[in-house]
């Protein structure tokens, strides 16, 4: 996802958004490194910038919390 979102609310800088990402939607050079995975989980900040890609949802939430961020799911 390369589109930045403006949620327009202050004070949300500690919230991050976790969503599933299809590997086929990622750049080809990244797809080649991922082997047989079908999807990953992305962690985005409130501006829509992707902060991380991880193997599973549990890891995405743990990563956010370890960095003093509040993760929420996006469907």
mmCIF file of the N, C-alpha and C atoms, coordinates in Angstrom:
data_MODEL
# 
_entry.id   MODEL 
# 
loop_
_atom_site.group_PDB 
_atom_site.id 
_atom_site.type_symbol 
_atom_site.label_atom_id 
_atom_site.label_alt_id 
_atom_site.label_comp_id 
_atom_site.label_asym_id 
_atom_site.label_entity_id 
_atom_site.label_seq_id 
_atom_site.pdbx_PDB_ins_code 
_atom_site.Cartn_x 
_atom_site.Cartn_y 
_atom_site.Cartn_z 
_atom_site.occupancy 
_atom_site.B_iso_or_equiv 
_atom_site.pdbx_formal_charge 
_atom_site.auth_seq_id 
_atom_site.auth_comp_id 
_atom_site.auth_asym_id 
_atom_site.auth_atom_id 
_atom_site.pdbx_PDB_model_num 
ATOM 1   N N  . UNK A 1 1  ? 0.848   -1.171  0.000  1.00 0.00 ? 1  UNK A N  1 
ATOM 2   C CA . UNK A 1 1  ? 0.000   0.000   0.000  1.00 0.00 ? 1  UNK A CA 1 
ATOM 3   C C  . UNK A 1 1  ? 0.888   1.225   0.000  1.00 0.00 ? 1  UNK A C  1 
ATOM 4   N N  . UNK A 1 2  ? 0.773   2.025   -0.993 1.00 0.00 ? 2  UNK A N  1 
ATOM 5   C CA . UNK A 1 2  ? 1.598   3.211   -1.106 1.00 0.00 ? 2  UNK A CA 1 
ATOM 6   C C  . UNK A 1 2  ? 0.816   4.495   -0.886 1.00 0.00 ? 2  UNK A C  1 
ATOM 7   N N  . UNK A 1 3  ? -0.466  4.389   -0.612 1.00 0.00 ? 3  UNK A N  1 
ATOM 8   C CA . UNK A 1 3  ? -1.305  5.562   -0.416 1.00 0.00 ? 3  UNK A CA 1 
ATOM 9   C C  . UNK A 1 3  ? -1.271  5.981   1.039  1.00 0.00 ? 3  UNK A C  1 
ATOM 10  N N  . UNK A 1 4  ? -0.996  7.246   1.284  1.00 0.00 ? 4  UNK A N  1 
ATOM 11  C CA . UNK A 1 4  ? -1.001  7.763   2.648  1.00 0.00 ? 4  UNK A CA 1 
ATOM 12  C C  . UNK A 1 4  ? -2.400  8.249   2.978  1.00 0.00 ? 4  UNK A C  1 
ATOM 13  N N  . UNK A 1 5  ? -2.828  8.008   4.214  1.00 0.00 ? 5  UNK A N  1 
ATOM 14  C CA . UNK A 1 5  ? -4.143  8.409   4.666  1.00 0.00 ? 5  UNK A CA 1 
ATOM 15  C C  . UNK A 1 5  ? -4.012  9.514   5.695  1.00 0.00 ? 5  UNK A C  1 
ATOM 16  N N  . UNK A 1 6  ? -4.879  10.497  5.620  1.00 0.00 ? 6  UNK A N  1 
ATOM 17  C CA . UNK A 1 6  ? -4.926  11.563  6.617  1.00 0.00 ? 6  UNK A CA 1 
ATOM 18  C C  . UNK A 1 6  ? -6.180  11.350  7.444  1.00 0.00 ? 6  UNK A C  1 
ATOM 19  N N  . UNK A 1 7  ? -6.008  10.795  8.650  1.00 0.00 ? 7  UNK A N  1 
ATOM 20  C CA . UNK A 1 7  ? -7.146  10.536  9.510  1.00 0.00 ? 7  UNK A CA 1 
ATOM 21  C C  . UNK A 1 7  ? -7.592  11.800  10.236 1.00 0.00 ? 7  UNK A C  1 
ATOM 22  N N  . UNK A 1 8  ? -6.824  12.854  10.176 1.00 0.00 ? 8  UNK A N  1 
ATOM 23  C CA . UNK A 1 8  ? -7.233  14.157  10.638 1.00 0.00 ? 8  UNK A CA 1 
ATOM 24  C C  . UNK A 1 8  ? -7.422  14.344  12.130 1.00 0.00 ? 8  UNK A C  1 
ATOM 25  N N  . UNK A 1 9  ? -7.011  13.430  12.936 1.00 0.00 ? 9  UNK A N  1 
ATOM 26  C CA . UNK A 1 9  ? -7.188  13.587  14.377 1.00 0.00 ? 9  UNK A CA 1 
ATOM 27  C C  . UNK A 1 9  ? -5.831  13.579  15.062 1.00 0.00 ? 9  UNK A C  1 
ATOM 28  N N  . UNK A 1 10 ? -5.666  14.525  15.962 1.00 0.00 ? 10 UNK A N  1 
ATOM 29  C CA . UNK A 1 10 ? -4.418  14.575  16.726 1.00 0.00 ? 10 UNK A CA 1 
ATOM 30  C C  . UNK A 1 10 ? -4.489  13.574  17.877 1.00 0.00 ? 10 UNK A C  1 
ATOM 31  N N  . UNK A 1 11 ? -3.345  13.200  18.381 1.00 0.00 ? 11 UNK A N  1 
ATOM 32  C CA . UNK A 1 11 ? -3.296  12.283  19.507 1.00 0.00 ? 11 UNK A CA 1 
ATOM 33  C C  . UNK A 1 11 ? -3.350  10.826  19.121 1.00 0.00 ? 11 UNK A C  1 
ATOM 34  N N  . UNK A 1 12 ? -3.418  10.540  17.841 1.00 0.00 ? 12 UNK A N  1 
ATOM 35  C CA . UNK A 1 12 ? -3.480  9.153   17.400 1.00 0.00 ? 12 UNK A CA 1 
ATOM 36  C C  . UNK A 1 12 ? -2.111  8.600   17.025 1.00 0.00 ? 12 UNK A C  1 
ATOM 37  N N  . UNK A 1 13 ? -1.065  9.355   17.282 1.00 0.00 ? 13 UNK A N  1 
ATOM 38  C CA . UNK A 1 13 ? 0.264   8.930   16.842 1.00 0.00 ? 13 UNK A CA 1 
ATOM 39  C C  . UNK A 1 13 ? 0.731   7.638   17.500 1.00 0.00 ? 13 UNK A C  1 
ATOM 40  N N  . UNK A 1 14 ? 0.104   7.209   18.571 1.00 0.00 ? 14 UNK A N  1 
ATOM 41  C CA . UNK A 1 14 ? 0.491   5.973   19.247 1.00 0.00 ? 14 UNK A CA 1 
ATOM 42  C C  . UNK A 1 14 ? -0.290  4.785   18.705 1.00 0.00 ? 14 UNK A C  1 
ATOM 43  N N  . UNK A 1 15 ? -1.319  5.023   17.913 1.00 0.00 ? 15 UNK A N  1 
ATOM 44  C CA . UNK A 1 15 ? -2.123  3.940   17.352 1.00 0.00 ? 15 UNK A CA 1 
ATOM 45  C C  . UNK A 1 15 ? -1.506  3.504   16.028 1.00 0.00 ? 15 UNK A C  1 
ATOM 46  N N  . UNK A 1 16 ? -1.408  2.190   15.845 1.00 0.00 ? 16 UNK A N  1 
ATOM 47  C CA . UNK A 1 16 ? -0.985  1.627   14.567 1.00 0.00 ? 16 UNK A CA 1 
ATOM 48  C C  . UNK A 1 16 ? -2.050  0.640   14.109 1.00 0.00 ? 16 UNK A C  1 
ATOM 49  N N  . UNK A 1 17 ? -2.083  0.434   12.817 1.00 0.00 ? 17 UNK A N  1 
ATOM 50  C CA . UNK A 1 17 ? -3.123  -0.384  12.210 1.00 0.00 ? 17 UNK A CA 1 
ATOM 51  C C  . UNK A 1 17 ? -2.506  -1.630  11.606 1.00 0.00 ? 17 UNK A C  1 
ATOM 52  N N  . UNK A 1 18 ? -3.097  -2.781  11.897 1.00 0.00 ? 18 UNK A N  1 
ATOM 53  C CA . UNK A 1 18 ? -2.595  -4.073  11.429 1.00 0.00 ? 18 UNK A CA 1 
ATOM 54  C C  . UNK A 1 18 ? -3.599  -4.632  10.432 1.00 0.00 ? 18 UNK A C  1 
ATOM 55  N N  . UNK A 1 19 ? -3.078  -5.017  9.268  1.00 0.00 ? 19 UNK A N  1 
ATOM 56  C CA . UNK A 1 19 ? -3.961  -5.609  8.260  1.00 0.00 ? 19 UNK A CA 1 
ATOM 57  C C  . UNK A 1 19 ? -3.217  -6.678  7.475  1.00 0.00 ? 19 UNK A C  1 
ATOM 58  N N  . UNK A 1 20 ? -3.986  -7.605  6.941  1.00 0.00 ? 20 UNK A N  1 
ATOM 59  C CA . UNK A 1 20 ? -3.438  -8.661  6.099  1.00 0.00 ? 20 UNK A CA 1 
ATOM 60  C C  . UNK A 1 20 ? -3.092  -8.084  4.732  1.00 0.00 ? 20 UNK A C  1 
ATOM 61  N N  . UNK A 1 21 ? -1.988  -8.558  4.168  1.00 0.00 ? 21 UNK A N  1 
ATOM 62  C CA . UNK A 1 21 ? -1.526  -8.109  2.853  1.00 0.00 ? 21 UNK A CA 1 
ATOM 63  C C  . UNK A 1 21 ? -1.220  -9.342  2.015  1.00 0.00 ? 21 UNK A C  1 
ATOM 64  N N  . UNK A 1 22 ? -1.793  -9.409  0.824  1.00 0.00 ? 22 UNK A N  1 
ATOM 65  C CA . UNK A 1 22 ? -1.492  -10.511 -0.096 1.00 0.00 ? 22 UNK A CA 1 
ATOM 66  C C  . UNK A 1 22 ? -0.079  -10.327 -0.639 1.00 0.00 ? 22 UNK A C  1 
ATOM 67  N N  . UNK A 1 23 ? 0.705   -11.386 -0.605 1.00 0.00 ? 23 UNK A N  1 
ATOM 68  C CA . UNK A 1 23 ? 2.080   -11.318 -1.098 1.00 0.00 ? 23 UNK A CA 1 
ATOM 69  C C  . UNK A 1 23 ? 2.099   -10.895 -2.565 1.00 0.00 ? 23 UNK A C  1 
ATOM 70  N N  . UNK A 1 24 ? 1.115   -11.319 -3.345 1.00 0.00 ? 24 UNK A N  1 
ATOM 71  C CA . UNK A 1 24 ? 1.070   -10.963 -4.772 1.00 0.00 ? 24 UNK A CA 1 
ATOM 72  C C  . UNK A 1 24 ? 0.898   -9.466  -5.002 1.00 0.00 ? 24 UNK A C  1 
ATOM 73  N N  . UNK A 1 25 ? 0.466   -8.721  -3.971 1.00 0.00 ? 25 UNK A N  1 
ATOM 74  C CA . UNK A 1 25 ? 0.309   -7.267  -4.087 1.00 0.00 ? 25 UNK A CA 1 
ATOM 75  C C  . UNK A 1 25 ? 1.594   -6.500  -3.758 1.00 0.00 ? 25 UNK A C  1 
ATOM 76  N N  . UNK A 1 26 ? 2.614   -7.204  -3.336 1.00 0.00 ? 26 UNK A N  1 
ATOM 77  C CA . UNK A 1 26 ? 3.886   -6.581  -2.979 1.00 0.00 ? 26 UNK A CA 1 
ATOM 78  C C  . UNK A 1 26 ? 4.800   -6.504  -4.203 1.00 0.00 ? 26 UNK A C  1 
ATOM 79  N N  . UNK A 1 27 ? 5.813   -5.651  -4.158 1.00 0.00 ? 27 UNK A N  1 
ATOM 80  C CA . UNK A 1 27 ? 6.770   -5.573  -5.280 1.00 0.00 ? 27 UNK A CA 1 
ATOM 81  C C  . UNK A 1 27 ? 7.413   -6.937  -5.552 1.00 0.00 ? 27 UNK A C  1 
ATOM 82  N N  . UNK A 1 28 ? 7.706   -7.192  -6.818 1.00 0.00 ? 28 UNK A N  1 
ATOM 83  C CA . UNK A 1 28 ? 8.251   -8.491  -7.231 1.00 0.00 ? 28 UNK A CA 1 
ATOM 84  C C  . UNK A 1 28 ? 9.530   -8.875  -6.493 1.00 0.00 ? 28 UNK A C  1 
ATOM 85  N N  . UNK A 1 29 ? 10.415  -7.899  -6.252 1.00 0.00 ? 29 UNK A N  1 
ATOM 86  C CA . UNK A 1 29 ? 11.665  -8.225  -5.562 1.00 0.00 ? 29 UNK A CA 1 
ATOM 87  C C  . UNK A 1 29 ? 11.415  -8.708  -4.133 1.00 0.00 ? 29 UNK A C  1 
ATOM 88  N N  . UNK A 1 30 ? 10.367  -8.213  -3.511 1.00 0.00 ? 30 UNK A N  1 
ATOM 89  C CA . UNK A 1 30 ? 10.015  -8.658  -2.171 1.00 0.00 ? 30 UNK A CA 1 
ATOM 90  C C  . UNK A 1 30 ? 9.336   -10.021 -2.219 1.00 0.00 ? 30 UNK A C  1 
ATOM 91  N N  . UNK A 1 31 ? 8.482   -10.239 -3.213 1.00 0.00 ? 31 UNK A N  1 
ATOM 92  C CA . UNK A 1 31 ? 7.813   -11.530 -3.378 1.00 0.00 ? 31 UNK A CA 1 
ATOM 93  C C  . UNK A 1 31 ? 8.829   -12.661 -3.489 1.00 0.00 ? 31 UNK A C  1 
ATOM 94  N N  . UNK A 1 32 ? 9.913   -12.418 -4.217 1.00 0.00 ? 32 UNK A N  1 
ATOM 95  C CA . UNK A 1 32 ? 10.935  -13.439 -4.430 1.00 0.00 ? 32 UNK A CA 1 
ATOM 96  C C  . UNK A 1 32 ? 11.587  -13.873 -3.121 1.00 0.00 ? 32 UNK A C  1 
ATOM 97  N N  . UNK A 1 33 ? 11.659  -12.982 -2.148 1.00 0.00 ? 33 UNK A N  1 
ATOM 98  C CA . UNK A 1 33 ? 12.286  -13.289 -0.869 1.00 0.00 ? 33 UNK A CA 1 
ATOM 99  C C  . UNK A 1 33 ? 11.352  -14.028 0.087  1.00 0.00 ? 33 UNK A C  1 
ATOM 100 N N  . UNK A 1 34 ? 10.069  -14.076 -0.220 1.00 0.00 ? 34 UNK A N  1 
ATOM 101 C CA . UNK A 1 34 ? 9.088   -14.601 0.723  1.00 0.00 ? 34 UNK A CA 1 
ATOM 102 C C  . UNK A 1 34 ? 8.742   -16.064 0.521  1.00 0.00 ? 34 UNK A C  1 
ATOM 103 N N  . UNK A 1 35 ? 9.334   -16.692 -0.454 1.00 0.00 ? 35 UNK A N  1 
ATOM 104 C CA . UNK A 1 35 ? 9.104   -18.117 -0.646 1.00 0.00 ? 35 UNK A CA 1 
ATOM 105 C C  . UNK A 1 35 ? 7.644   -18.431 -0.920 1.00 0.00 ? 35 UNK A C  1 
ATOM 106 N N  . UNK A 1 36 ? 7.090   -19.377 -0.171 1.00 0.00 ? 36 UNK A N  1 
ATOM 107 C CA . UNK A 1 36 ? 5.737   -19.860 -0.415 1.00 0.00 ? 36 UNK A CA 1 
ATOM 108 C C  . UNK A 1 36 ? 4.640   -19.177 0.376  1.00 0.00 ? 36 UNK A C  1 
ATOM 109 N N  . UNK A 1 37 ? 4.910   -18.042 0.973  1.00 0.00 ? 37 UNK A N  1 
ATOM 110 C CA . UNK A 1 37 ? 3.873   -17.377 1.761  1.00 0.00 ? 37 UNK A CA 1 
ATOM 111 C C  . UNK A 1 37 ? 2.800   -16.779 0.854  1.00 0.00 ? 37 UNK A C  1 
ATOM 112 N N  . UNK A 1 38 ? 1.540   -16.865 1.303  1.00 0.00 ? 38 UNK A N  1 
ATOM 113 C CA . UNK A 1 38 ? 0.423   -16.280 0.562  1.00 0.00 ? 38 UNK A CA 1 
ATOM 114 C C  . UNK A 1 38 ? 0.115   -14.869 1.019  1.00 0.00 ? 38 UNK A C  1 
ATOM 115 N N  . UNK A 1 39 ? 0.301   -14.639 2.335  1.00 0.00 ? 39 UNK A N  1 
ATOM 116 C CA . UNK A 1 39 ? 0.012   -13.309 2.877  1.00 0.00 ? 39 UNK A CA 1 
ATOM 117 C C  . UNK A 1 39 ? 0.903   -13.012 4.073  1.00 0.00 ? 39 UNK A C  1 
ATOM 118 N N  . UNK A 1 40 ? 1.028   -11.734 4.357  1.00 0.00 ? 40 UNK A N  1 
ATOM 119 C CA . UNK A 1 40 ? 1.761   -11.217 5.515  1.00 0.00 ? 40 UNK A CA 1 
ATOM 120 C C  . UNK A 1 40 ? 0.830   -10.262 6.252  1.00 0.00 ? 40 UNK A C  1 
ATOM 121 N N  . UNK A 1 41 ? 1.331   -9.709  7.340  1.00 0.00 ? 41 UNK A N  1 
ATOM 122 C CA . UNK A 1 41 ? 0.595   -8.669  8.053  1.00 0.00 ? 41 UNK A CA 1 
ATOM 123 C C  . UNK A 1 41 ? 1.427   -7.394  8.052  1.00 0.00 ? 41 UNK A C  1 
ATOM 124 N N  . UNK A 1 42 ? 0.771   -6.298  7.716  1.00 0.00 ? 42 UNK A N  1 
ATOM 125 C CA . UNK A 1 42 ? 1.422   -4.999  7.666  1.00 0.00 ? 42 UNK A CA 1 
ATOM 126 C C  . UNK A 1 42 ? 1.008   -4.183  8.872  1.00 0.00 ? 42 UNK A C  1 
ATOM 127 N N  . UNK A 1 43 ? 1.951   -3.410  9.396  1.00 0.00 ? 43 UNK A N  1 
ATOM 128 C CA . UNK A 1 43 ? 1.696   -2.459  10.479 1.00 0.00 ? 43 UNK A CA 1 
ATOM 129 C C  . UNK A 1 43 ? 1.864   -1.070  9.878  1.00 0.00 ? 43 UNK A C  1 
ATOM 130 N N  . UNK A 1 44 ? 0.807   -0.249  9.989  1.00 0.00 ? 44 UNK A N  1 
ATOM 131 C CA . UNK A 1 44 ? 0.800   1.104   9.417  1.00 0.00 ? 44 UNK A CA 1 
ATOM 132 C C  . UNK A 1 44 ? 0.595   2.131   10.517 1.00 0.00 ? 44 UNK A C  1 
ATOM 133 N N  . UNK A 1 45 ? 1.200   3.314   10.350 1.00 0.00 ? 45 UNK A N  1 
ATOM 134 C CA . UNK A 1 45 ? 0.928   4.402   11.291 1.00 0.00 ? 45 UNK A CA 1 
ATOM 135 C C  . UNK A 1 45 ? -0.351  5.126   10.863 1.00 0.00 ? 45 UNK A C  1 
ATOM 136 N N  . UNK A 1 46 ? -0.747  6.137   11.609 1.00 0.00 ? 46 UNK A N  1 
ATOM 137 C CA . UNK A 1 46 ? -2.010  6.824   11.327 1.00 0.00 ? 46 UNK A CA 1 
ATOM 138 C C  . UNK A 1 46 ? -1.995  7.611   10.021 1.00 0.00 ? 46 UNK A C  1 
ATOM 139 N N  . UNK A 1 47 ? -0.809  7.849   9.450  1.00 0.00 ? 47 UNK A N  1 
ATOM 140 C CA . UNK A 1 47 ? -0.739  8.537   8.162  1.00 0.00 ? 47 UNK A CA 1 
ATOM 141 C C  . UNK A 1 47 ? -0.825  7.544   6.999  1.00 0.00 ? 47 UNK A C  1 
ATOM 142 N N  . UNK A 1 48 ? -0.857  6.237   7.309  1.00 0.00 ? 48 UNK A N  1 
ATOM 143 C CA . UNK A 1 48 ? -0.932  5.207   6.280  1.00 0.00 ? 48 UNK A CA 1 
ATOM 144 C C  . UNK A 1 48 ? 0.409   4.651   5.864  1.00 0.00 ? 48 UNK A C  1 
ATOM 145 N N  . UNK A 1 49 ? 1.484   5.182   6.443  1.00 0.00 ? 49 UNK A N  1 
ATOM 146 C CA . UNK A 1 49 ? 2.823   4.698   6.092  1.00 0.00 ? 49 UNK A CA 1 
ATOM 147 C C  . UNK A 1 49 ? 3.053   3.309   6.677  1.00 0.00 ? 49 UNK A C  1 
ATOM 148 N N  . UNK A 1 50 ? 3.532   2.399   5.830  1.00 0.00 ? 50 UNK A N  1 
ATOM 149 C CA . UNK A 1 50 ? 3.828   1.050   6.293  1.00 0.00 ? 50 UNK A CA 1 
ATOM 150 C C  . UNK A 1 50 ? 5.095   1.082   7.133  1.00 0.00 ? 50 UNK A C  1 
ATOM 151 N N  . UNK A 1 51 ? 4.979   0.580   8.357  1.00 0.00 ? 51 UNK A N  1 
ATOM 152 C CA . UNK A 1 51 ? 6.112   0.553   9.275  1.00 0.00 ? 51 UNK A CA 1 
ATOM 153 C C  . UNK A 1 51 ? 6.813   -0.795  9.281  1.00 0.00 ? 51 UNK A C  1 
ATOM 154 N N  . UNK A 1 52 ? 6.038   -1.859  9.051  1.00 0.00 ? 52 UNK A N  1 
ATOM 155 C CA . UNK A 1 52 ? 6.626   -3.197  9.115  1.00 0.00 ? 52 UNK A CA 1 
ATOM 156 C C  . UNK A 1 52 ? 5.761   -4.197  8.360  1.00 0.00 ? 52 UNK A C  1 
ATOM 157 N N  . UNK A 1 53 ? 6.397   -5.264  7.908  1.00 0.00 ? 53 UNK A N  1 
ATOM 158 C CA . UNK A 1 53 ? 5.724   -6.439  7.368  1.00 0.00 ? 53 UNK A CA 1 
ATOM 159 C C  . UNK A 1 53 ? 6.197   -7.623  8.192  1.00 0.00 ? 53 UNK A C  1 
ATOM 160 N N  . UNK A 1 54 ? 5.261   -8.418  8.693  1.00 0.00 ? 54 UNK A N  1 
ATOM 161 C CA . UNK A 1 54 ? 5.622   -9.571  9.517  1.00 0.00 ? 54 UNK A CA 1 
ATOM 162 C C  . UNK A 1 54 ? 4.823   -10.796 9.081  1.00 0.00 ? 54 UNK A C  1 
ATOM 163 N N  . UNK A 1 55 ? 5.263   -11.951 9.532  1.00 0.00 ? 55 UNK A N  1 
ATOM 164 C CA . UNK A 1 55 ? 4.717   -13.225 9.086  1.00 0.00 ? 55 UNK A CA 1 
ATOM 165 C C  . UNK A 1 55 ? 3.288   -13.490 9.555  1.00 0.00 ? 55 UNK A C  1 
ATOM 166 N N  . UNK A 1 56 ? 2.957   -13.090 10.788 1.00 0.00 ? 56 UNK A N  1 
ATOM 167 C CA . UNK A 1 56 ? 1.609   -13.389 11.273 1.00 0.00 ? 56 UNK A CA 1 
ATOM 168 C C  . UNK A 1 56 ? 1.036   -12.258 12.139 1.00 0.00 ? 56 UNK A C  1 
ATOM 169 N N  . UNK A 1 57 ? -0.268  -12.333 12.366 1.00 0.00 ? 57 UNK A N  1 
ATOM 170 C CA . UNK A 1 57 ? -0.996  -11.286 13.083 1.00 0.00 ? 57 UNK A CA 1 
ATOM 171 C C  . UNK A 1 57 ? -0.493  -11.142 14.522 1.00 0.00 ? 57 UNK A C  1 
ATOM 172 N N  . UNK A 1 58 ? -0.266  -12.258 15.172 1.00 0.00 ? 58 UNK A N  1 
ATOM 173 C CA . UNK A 1 58 ? 0.198   -12.228 16.564 1.00 0.00 ? 58 UNK A CA 1 
ATOM 174 C C  . UNK A 1 58 ? 1.528   -11.479 16.671 1.00 0.00 ? 58 UNK A C  1 
ATOM 175 N N  . UNK A 1 59 ? 2.423   -11.728 15.742 1.00 0.00 ? 59 UNK A N  1 
ATOM 176 C CA . UNK A 1 59 ? 3.714   -11.046 15.727 1.00 0.00 ? 59 UNK A CA 1 
ATOM 177 C C  . UNK A 1 59 ? 3.540   -9.553  15.461 1.00 0.00 ? 59 UNK A C  1 
ATOM 178 N N  . UNK A 1 60 ? 2.618   -9.186  14.587 1.00 0.00 ? 60 UNK A N  1 
ATOM 179 C CA . UNK A 1 60 ? 2.371   -7.766  14.291 1.00 0.00 ? 60 UNK A CA 1 
ATOM 180 C C  . UNK A 1 60 ? 1.922   -7.030  15.554 1.00 0.00 ? 60 UNK A C  1 
ATOM 181 N N  . UNK A 1 61 ? 1.016   -7.628  16.316 1.00 0.00 ? 61 UNK A N  1 
ATOM 182 C CA . UNK A 1 61 ? 0.538   -7.000  17.547 1.00 0.00 ? 61 UNK A CA 1 
ATOM 183 C C  . UNK A 1 61 ? 1.649   -6.940  18.599 1.00 0.00 ? 61 UNK A C  1 
ATOM 184 N N  . UNK A 1 62 ? 2.437   -8.007  18.716 1.00 0.00 ? 62 UNK A N  1 
ATOM 185 C CA . UNK A 1 62 ? 3.539   -8.020  19.674 1.00 0.00 ? 62 UNK A CA 1 
ATOM 186 C C  . UNK A 1 62 ? 4.577   -6.958  19.331 1.00 0.00 ? 62 UNK A C  1 
ATOM 187 N N  . UNK A 1 63 ? 4.913   -6.839  18.051 1.00 0.00 ? 63 UNK A N  1 
ATOM 188 C CA . UNK A 1 63 ? 5.877   -5.842  17.601 1.00 0.00 ? 63 UNK A CA 1 
ATOM 189 C C  . UNK A 1 63 ? 5.411   -4.433  17.960 1.00 0.00 ? 63 UNK A C  1 
ATOM 190 N N  . UNK A 1 64 ? 4.156   -4.149  17.702 1.00 0.00 ? 64 UNK A N  1 
ATOM 191 C CA . UNK A 1 64 ? 3.605   -2.826  18.022 1.00 0.00 ? 64 UNK A CA 1 
ATOM 192 C C  . UNK A 1 64 ? 3.682   -2.552  19.523 1.00 0.00 ? 64 UNK A C  1 
ATOM 193 N N  . UNK A 1 65 ? 3.248   -3.497  20.306 1.00 0.00 ? 65 UNK A N  1 
ATOM 194 C CA . UNK A 1 65 ? 3.237   -3.306  21.768 1.00 0.00 ? 65 UNK A CA 1 
ATOM 195 C C  . UNK A 1 65 ? 4.646   -3.162  22.338 1.00 0.00 ? 65 UNK A C  1 
ATOM 196 N N  . UNK A 1 66 ? 5.605   -3.883  21.785 1.00 0.00 ? 66 UNK A N  1 
ATOM 197 C CA . UNK A 1 66 ? 6.993   -3.767  22.242 1.00 0.00 ? 66 UNK A CA 1 
ATOM 198 C C  . UNK A 1 66 ? 7.567   -2.388  21.967 1.00 0.00 ? 66 UNK A C  1 
ATOM 199 N N  . UNK A 1 67 ? 6.952   -1.685  21.032 1.00 0.00 ? 67 UNK A N  1 
ATOM 200 C CA . UNK A 1 67 ? 7.398   -0.335  20.687 1.00 0.00 ? 67 UNK A CA 1 
ATOM 201 C C  . UNK A 1 67 ? 6.456   0.733   21.240 1.00 0.00 ? 67 UNK A C  1 
ATOM 202 N N  . UNK A 1 68 ? 5.731   0.361   22.306 1.00 0.00 ? 68 UNK A N  1 
ATOM 203 C CA . UNK A 1 68 ? 4.817   1.272   23.005 1.00 0.00 ? 68 UNK A CA 1 
ATOM 204 C C  . UNK A 1 68 ? 3.761   1.870   22.087 1.00 0.00 ? 68 UNK A C  1 
ATOM 205 N N  . UNK A 1 69 ? 3.277   1.074   21.157 1.00 0.00 ? 69 UNK A N  1 
ATOM 206 C CA . UNK A 1 69 ? 2.216   1.490   20.250 1.00 0.00 ? 69 UNK A CA 1 
ATOM 207 C C  . UNK A 1 69 ? 0.960   0.681   20.551 1.00 0.00 ? 69 UNK A C  1 
ATOM 208 N N  . UNK A 1 70 ? -0.182  1.208   20.164 1.00 0.00 ? 70 UNK A N  1 
ATOM 209 C CA . UNK A 1 70 ? -1.460  0.546   20.401 1.00 0.00 ? 70 UNK A CA 1 
ATOM 210 C C  . UNK A 1 70 ? -2.002  0.007   19.070 1.00 0.00 ? 70 UNK A C  1 
ATOM 211 N N  . UNK A 1 71 ? -1.885  -1.299  18.849 1.00 0.00 ? 71 UNK A N  1 
ATOM 212 C CA . UNK A 1 71 ? -2.337  -1.861  17.573 1.00 0.00 ? 71 UNK A CA 1 
ATOM 213 C C  . UNK A 1 71 ? -3.847  -2.095  17.535 1.00 0.00 ? 71 UNK A C  1 
ATOM 214 N N  . UNK A 1 72 ? -4.435  -1.858  16.372 1.00 0.00 ? 72 UNK A N  1 
ATOM 215 C CA . UNK A 1 72 ? -5.841  -2.193  16.121 1.00 0.00 ? 72 UNK A CA 1 
ATOM 216 C C  . UNK A 1 72 ? -5.918  -2.867  14.756 1.00 0.00 ? 72 UNK A C  1 
ATOM 217 N N  . UNK A 1 73 ? -6.906  -3.741  14.594 1.00 0.00 ? 73 UNK A N  1 
ATOM 218 C CA . UNK A 1 73 ? -7.087  -4.451  13.327 1.00 0.00 ? 73 UNK A CA 1 
ATOM 219 C C  . UNK A 1 73 ? -7.816  -3.591  12.324 1.00 0.00 ? 73 UNK A C  1 
ATOM 220 N N  . UNK A 1 74 ? -7.431  -3.766  11.068 1.00 0.00 ? 74 UNK A N  1 
ATOM 221 C CA . UNK A 1 74 ? -8.125  -3.150  9.942  1.00 0.00 ? 74 UNK A CA 1 
ATOM 222 C C  . UNK A 1 74 ? -8.533  -4.287  9.030  1.00 0.00 ? 74 UNK A C  1 
ATOM 223 N N  . UNK A 1 75 ? -9.772  -4.287  8.611  1.00 0.00 ? 75 UNK A N  1 
ATOM 224 C CA . UNK A 1 75 ? -10.260 -5.382  7.748  1.00 0.00 ? 75 UNK A CA 1 
ATOM 225 C C  . UNK A 1 75 ? -10.308 -4.955  6.325  1.00 0.00 ? 75 UNK A C  1 
# 
